[in-house]
Amino acid sequence: MAQHVATFCGSCNCGCPELYIDHEAPETQRVVLTDDFGQRVQMSADQWQDLVASAKSGELDAVLTAPAT
């Protein structure tokens, strides 16, 4: 069974995105992100750590506000 880590939003009953760790999954699929539409993305701990490092460094700050190319 996957371990719940975080809910991103939580201020509604719309099925907010959530983060889980599935210790029984293959190493390449242990980190599980679910969205509010029932979809899921699975990644390795190394991939998750790369994403977190990019967020912490500010590398992702302008992604949503950048003009489309």
C-alpha positions in Angstrom: 0.0 0.0 0.0 1.3 3.5 -0.9 2.2 5.9 1.8 0.4 9.3 1.5 2.9 12.2 1.8 1.0 15.4 0.8 -2.2 16.8 -0.7 -1.7 19.9 -2.9 -4.7 22.1 -2.3 -7.0 20.4 0.1 -9.3 23.4 0.3 -12.1 21.7 -1.7 -13.7 18.4 -2.4 -12.6 18.2 -6.0 -10.0 15.5 -5.8 -6.8 17.5 -5.3 -3.4 16.3 -6.6 -1.6 14.1 -4.1 1.9 12.7 -3.5 2.5 9.1 -2.4 5.5 6.8 -1.9 4.9 3.2 -3.0 7.5 1.1 -1.3 6.4 -2.0 -3.1 6.7 -0.6 -6.6 9.8 -1.0 -8.7 12.5 1.6 -7.8 11.8 3.5 -11.1 8.2 4.0 -10.1 8.2 4.6 -6.3 7.1 8.2 -6.3 3.5 8.6 -7.3 1.7 11.8 -8.2 -2.0 11.7 -8.7 -4.1 14.6 -10.3 -7.6 15.6 -9.7 -8.8 13.8 -12.9 -7.7 10.3 -11.7 -4.4 10.2 -13.6 -1.1 9.3 -12.1 2.6 9.8 -12.8 5.2 7.5 -11.4 8.9 8.3 -11.1 12.0 7.2 -9.4 13.3 8.9 -6.2 16.2 10.3 -8.2 13.8 11.9 -10.7 11.8 13.3 -7.8 14.9 14.7 -6.2 15.9 16.4 -9.5 12.4 18.0 -9.7 12.6 19.2 -6.1 16.1 20.6 -6.7 14.9 22.5 -9.7 12.0 24.0 -7.7 14.3 24.9 -4.8 16.8 26.6 -7.1 14.1 28.8 -8.7 14.6 27.2 -12.1 10.9 26.5 -12.3 9.6 29.8 -11.1 9.0 31.4 -14.5 7.7 28.3 -16.3 4.0 29.2 -16.0 4.5 32.9 -16.8 6.9 32.4 -19.7 5.6 33.2 -23.2 4.9 30.2 -25.4 7.6 29.5 -28.0 
